[in-house]
Amino acid sequence: MRGISSWGAYLPYRRLDKTQIALFVGQGGGKGTRTVASFDEDPTTMAVEAGRIALRQASATPTQLMFATVSPTYADKTNATVVHAALRLDDSALAIDLGSSVRSAMGGLILAMRSQGVSVVASADIRTGLAGSSEEANSGDAAAAFVICDDTDTALAAEFIGAASATEEFIDRWRAPGSQRTKTWDEKFSEVTYLPLGQRAWKQALQDAGIQASDVAMVAVSSPSARISSTVAAKLGVAKVLDNLSSSIGLTGAAQPGVLLAMLLEQSKPEQIVALVSLTDGADVLLFRTTKYLPLAQPDTTVAQQVACGAPISYGRFLSWRTMLAIEPPRRPEPQRVSATASARSENWKYGFVGSRDTTTGAVHLPPLRVSADGQRTDNMQDAPMANVLGTIATFTVDRLAYSPSPPIVFAVVDFDGGGRFPVELCDIDVDEISIGTRVRMTFRRLSVIDDIPNYFWKATLVRTP
C-alpha cells in the first residue's frame, strides 16, 4: 500500500488587510486578508520551509524530490536542487522541477502515488497581480510538502485508495512568462466548464476506489476562485466541505492543493476517507483513507497554527516587496554576486547550516572549522547540523544604514542550545519585539539577488506560539 507518511505546509508570517488596497489605489481590495511572502522569500525558500516541517516527522529516506511552482526563481537551472541541498537529501536522490503551471503540483502528487521509492513532493507560489486587481487581492503565498512512500518503508498516515483525472483544453487563466499579471476570462464560463469536469473525475475516482460519496468524511476543493470551489463542492454529495481559507490566506496557486490536503489530514480522524479535488485545466481527484498512525504524523506546526500567527503589513510595503512601487534604495553599495566556486565548496554550510563539532571538547563551531579552537587538532571534527536547533539572543543591533530592500536590518548574536554562537540577521520581526533572551529558530531565506543569482542562506526568526 502506498500513501502519505508525513507532510508540512508553510504560510508566510505577514498578512495584508484587503481593505487597505482601495484606500491606496482607489479600487479593488475587499474583505479579509491574504498571506504575503517577505522580500527575502521566494517559492524555493518557502518549499524548503514546508519540506523541513514534513521531514521532521519522516523516518524513511527520500529517493526523489519533485518541486512545482508557477513562479520559479530560475529558468534553465533546476530550482529543486536548492531545495534538495537545504533539506540535506542524499546525493543519490533525484531532484526535478515540475512545469510552471498550477496543475503541475497536483500532477506531482499523482505521479508520486503511482511511482516507487520515497518521494518528497513540494509546491510553492508567490501570487500577485496589478495594483487594485482582484488577482492581487484574492491571491496568497504559501508552500506545502509531502513524503509519499510504501507502507514497507514506514508507517503511513493516509493510504492512497484512488485517483482520477479529466482534461480539457480551454482558456480561463493565462500569463506570459516573466509577466506579473495573470489574465482571466469570464468567471461564469470557467464555472460552467469546470463543473462537468469535476463531476466526471469525481465519479470515476469513487468507482475506482469502490466507494460511494457518502463514505467520504470530508472533501477539499481547490480551484481558481472561491465561487468555482463552492459550486463544484455542492455537487459532490459529501456532507463536510473544508474551508479553502480564501478569506484569510487567499488562493495560493500551485501551493493551494497541497495546503488544502495538509488541512484535510490535520482535521481528520483515523480510519476516515478524505478527498482532494483540484480544478485547473481539467479536474484531478485524490482519495485517501487515514490510518491509526495519523495522530503520530501530525506536524509540529499546523496550518491552523500558522493562520493564527500572522502579523499585518502595509499595502505600500507590500507593493515595494513585489517591485511594483519603486522606493529609494539604501545609499550603500549593493552586495557582490555569489561566487559559484565558493558556494560549491561550502554547500553543507551555506544550504544545510551544518557546523562542526570538536570530537574532543564538544565545542560547536559556526561556520565549521577544521582546526580546533586551541590550535592543537586538525580534522578532529564531526558534522553539527544546526538548522533545527533553537537559540537565544545574546545581544542585537538595529542597523538603519546597511543595504537592504526593506530596512532596517536587525542583527543578533545567537547562542544555540547545546553549544555554538553565531551572528545572524533576524527576519519576520518588528523592532519592538526584540529583546535579549528572546528565543529564535533558523529559517532559509534569500540574502540578495545580484546578476539574477539569489544568495541563499539562513536567517533567524522568533519562536512564536498561537
C-alpha positions, 0 to 999 in steps of 0.5 A, spaced: 500 500 500 502 506 498 500 513 501 502 519 505 507 518 511 508 525 513 507 532 510 508 540 512 505 546 509 508 553 510 504 560 510 508 566 510 508 570 517 505 577 514 498 578 512 495 584 508 488 587 510 484 587 503 481 593 505 487 597 505 488 596 497 482 601 495 484 606 500 491 606 496 489 605 489 482 607 489 479 600 487 479 593 488 481 590 495 475 587 499 474 583 505 479 579 509 486 578 508 491 574 504 498 571 506 504 575 503 511 572 502 517 577 505 522 580 500 527 575 502 522 569 500 521 566 494 517 559 492 524 555 493 525 558 500 518 557 502 518 549 499 524 548 503 520 551 509 514 546 508 519 540 506 523 541 513 516 541 517 514 534 513 521 531 514 521 532 521 516 527 522 519 522 516 523 516 518 524 513 511 529 516 506 527 520 500 529 517 493 526 523 489 524 530 490 519 533 485 518 541 486 512 545 482 511 552 482 508 557 477 513 562 479 520 559 479 526 563 481 530 560 475 529 558 468 534 553 465 537 551 472 533 546 476 530 550 482 529 543 486 536 542 487 536 548 492 531 545 495 534 538 495 541 541 498 537 545 504 533 539 506 540 535 506 537 529 501 542 524 499 546 525 493 543 519 490 536 522 490 533 525 484 531 532 484 526 535 478 522 541 477 515 540 475 512 545 469 510 552 471 503 551 471 498 550 477 496 543 475 503 541 475 503 540 483 497 536 483 500 532 477 506 531 482 502 528 487 499 523 482 505 521 479 508 520 486 502 515 488 503 511 482 511 511 482 516 507 487 521 509 492 520 515 497 518 521 494 518 528 497 513 532 493 513 540 494 509 546 491 510 553 492 507 560 489 508 567 490 501 570 487 500 577 485 497 581 480 496 589 478 495 594 483 487 594 485 486 587 481 482 582 484 488 577 482 492 581 487 487 581 492 484 574 492 491 571 491 496 568 497 503 565 498 504 559 501 508 552 500 506 545 502 510 538 502 509 531 502 513 524 503 509 519 499 512 512 500 510 504 501 507 502 507 514 497 507 518 503 508 514 506 514 508 507 517 503 511 513 498 516 515 493 516 509 493 510 504 492 512 497 485 508 495 484 512 488 485 517 483 482 520 477 483 525 472 479 529 466 482 534 461 480 539 457 483 544 453 480 551 454 482 558 456 480 561 463 487 563 466 493 565 462 500 569 463 506 570 459 512 568 462 516 573 466 509 577 466 506 579 473 499 579 471 495 573 470 489 574 465 482 571 466 476 570 462 469 570 464 468 567 471 461 564 469 464 560 463 470 557 467 464 555 472 460 552 467 466 548 464 469 546 470 463 543 473 462 537 468 469 536 469 469 535 476 463 531 476 466 526 471 473 525 475 469 525 481 465 519 479 470 515 476 475 516 482 469 513 487 468 507 482 475 506 482 476 506 489 469 502 490 466 507 494 460 511 494 460 519 496 457 518 502 463 514 505 467 520 504 468 524 511 470 530 508 472 533 501 477 539 499 476 543 493 481 547 490 480 551 484 481 558 481 476 562 485 472 561 491 465 561 487 468 555 482 470 551 489 463 552 492 459 550 486 463 544 484 463 542 492 455 542 492 455 537 487 459 532 490 454 529 495 459 529 501 456 532 507 463 536 510 466 541 505 473 544 508 474 551 508 479 553 502 481 559 507 480 564 501 478 569 506 484 569 510 490 566 506 487 567 499 488 562 493 495 560 493 496 557 486 500 551 485 501 551 493 493 551 494 492 543 493 497 541 497 495 546 503 488 544 502 490 536 503 495 538 509 488 541 512 484 535 510 489 530 514 490 535 520 482 535 521 481 528 520 480 522 524 483 515 523 480 510 519 476 516 515 476 517 507 478 524 505 478 527 498 482 532 494 479 535 488 483 540 484 480 544 478 485 547 473 485 545 466 481 539 467 479 536 474 484 531 478 481 527 484 485 524 490 482 519 495 485 517 501 483 513 507 487 515 514 490 510 518 491 509 526 498 512 525 495 519 523 495 522 530 503 520 530 504 524 523 501 530 525 506 536 524 509 540 529 506 546 526 499 546 523 496 550 518 491 552 523 497 554 527 500 558 522 493 562 520 493 564 527 500 567 527 500 572 522 502 579 523 499 585 518 503 589 513 502 595 509 499 595 502 505 600 500 510 595 503 507 590 500 507 593 493 515 595 494 516 587 496 513 585 489 517 591 485 511 594 483 512 601 487 519 603 486 522 606 493 529 609 494 534 604 495 539 604 501 545 609 499 550 603 500 553 599 495 549 593 493 552 586 495 557 582 490 554 576 486 555 569 489 561 566 487 559 559 484 566 556 486 565 558 493 558 556 494 560 549 491 565 548 496 561 550 502 554 547 500 553 543 507 554 550 510 551 555 506 544 550 504 544 545 510 547 550 516 551 544 518 557 546 523 562 542 526 563 539 532 570 538 536 570 530 537 574 532 543 571 538 547 564 538 544 565 545 542 560 547 536 563 551 531 559 556 526 561 556 520 565 549 521 572 549 522 577 544 521 582 546 526 580 546 533 579 552 537 586 551 541 590 550 535 592 543 537 587 538 532 586 538 525 580 534 522 578 532 529 571 534 527 564 531 526 558 534 522 553 539 527 547 540 523 544 546 526 538 548 522 533 545 527 536 547 533 533 553 537 537 559 540 537 565 544 539 572 543 545 574 546 545 581 544 542 585 537 543 591 533 538 595 529 542 597 523 538 603 519 544 604 514 546 597 511 543 595 504 537 592 504 530 592 500 526 593 506 530 596 512 532 596 517 536 590 518 536 587 525 542 583 527 543 578 533 548 574 536 545 567 537 547 562 542 544 555 540 542 550 545 547 545 546 553 549 544 555 554 538 554 562 537 553 565 531 551 572 528 545 572 524 540 577 521 533 576 524 527 576 519 519 576 520 520 581 526 518 588 528 523 592 532 519 592 538 519 585 539 526 584 540 529 583 546 535 579 549 533 572 551 528 572 546 528 565 543 529 564 535 529 558 530 533 558 523 529 559 517 532 559 509 531 565 506 534 569 500 540 574 502 540 578 495 539 577 488 545 580 484 546 578 476 539 574 477 543 569 482 539 569 489 544 568 495 541 563 499 542 562 506 539 562 513 536 567 517 533 567 524 526 568 526 522 568 533 519 562 536 512 564 536 506 560 539 498 561 537 
